[in-house]
Amino acid sequence: MGTDSGDITIPALEKASVLLRQGDFAQAEAIALHATEADPNCARSWLLLGAARHGMRNPEAALSAMERALALDPELDEARRACAAILQELKRPREALAHVEELLRRRPAAADFLVDAGVVLEEMGEPETALARYDEALRRSPGDFRARLNRGAQLARLGRLEEALRDNQALVRSYVGSAAAHYNLADVLLRLDRYADALAAAERALRLQPDAAKIHMLRGLALAMLGRDAEARTSFARAYGVDAATADSYRAAAAAAIGVAVPQRLTLDPRQIRLARLLEQQKACDWAERGPLIEGLRTLAMELRSSPFPLEEMGLYHTALSLPLTAAEQQALAQGIAQDARARAAALFPDTSPKWGSGVGAKGKRIRLGFISPNFRDHPSAKLHWRHLALRDRARFEVFGYSLHHGEG
């Protein structure tokens, strides 16, 4: 156990605590640092120093101070919990979990610690185990807000949408003033294709937290699915104006929220968002929206012909090849994909320009074609690719193969 602070140190620690609550982290750090120098064995001084440094966005230094506090007083739960949070922030979830498990060993019925464990387990990619921790927390404390909030979000990510909906509806009834509760409800409703209800829930969340970028992003998706494209674009722009990093992070995961399984971040073009969602329904053999998908692609092709723009959602073009569209419509979609590919390539290689001619197919030059395959040898993809390669007229095309297999050079 650490020694008690002396009579001189106690007022300093109280002042540092007040400054931390006020957000004056630099001044709090100075006072806490002086307190550690005055009494190096005061665990509370090190705890406050760690909190101040974390507030100053210096997690490594914060962790060092928190660990010193724990070394002085291993039963200082506040420091142990802070260590777990900082370790998780530093992408060291296993170490974070060890701290939380130690807290649970001493206080196994503490709902807060059970929820903390669930959060870390989510980070470690163990969703079912995390869900079990939230369930246990709710058994111990049925009204626990964090447990109910996280349980609903985890159920949604696991695809158990009706259960998630019930959890989130119960949560907003109990916590009407919580923006997080309304946001989680909006997210589940969006996943359930209940776009008008999702929009209403998102707008309730925004009234409570007007500058939340992720809520503006979710609202934009709901508006896009409702065909309110101008409002959707405004909502996306508002999200980026508020917090571009959070908006980018949401965008990277937004495909899952509307069921679009693409590796890249979601487009912000409401037309493409809407069509990509309809495309996903086709993949699941849900033909109810096949007509709107075809008409939407025709409209998109017409807009591309009249005013070309990059087509970011590549799956739309590949789908167009299997739908009753005209060759001109398919070509317009392909040109949109090509325009986006050119823009991406230019961003990656800004100093690279064609070494011959003003365009592909300059006189005396062959068009260069590249094929990417997981493996060009004994692999199902190779059996498909070899026929494509063999059919190319070498008088007109230069053919290149790019293998993802490490043994093929």
ABEGO torsion letter per residue (X at the ends): XBBBBBAAAAAAAAAAAAAAAAGBAAAAAAAAAAAAAABAABAAAAAAAAAAAAAAGBAAAAAAAAAAAAAABAABAAAAAAAAAAAAAAGBAAAAAAAAAAAAAABAABAAAAAAAAAAAAAAGBAAAAAAAAAAAAAABAABAAAAAAAAAAAAAAGBAAAAAAAAAAAAAABAABAAAAAAAAAAAAAAGBAAAAAAAAAAAAAABAABAAAAAAAAAAAAAAGBAAAAAAAAAAAAAABAAAAAAAAAAAAAAAGBBBABBBBABAAAAAAAAAAAAAAAGBAAAAAAAAAAAAAAAAAAAABBBBBABAAAAAAAAABBBBAAAAAAAAAAAAAAAAAAAAAABAABBBABEABBGBBGBBBBBBBBBABABBBAAAAAAAAAAAABBAAABBBBBBBABAAAX
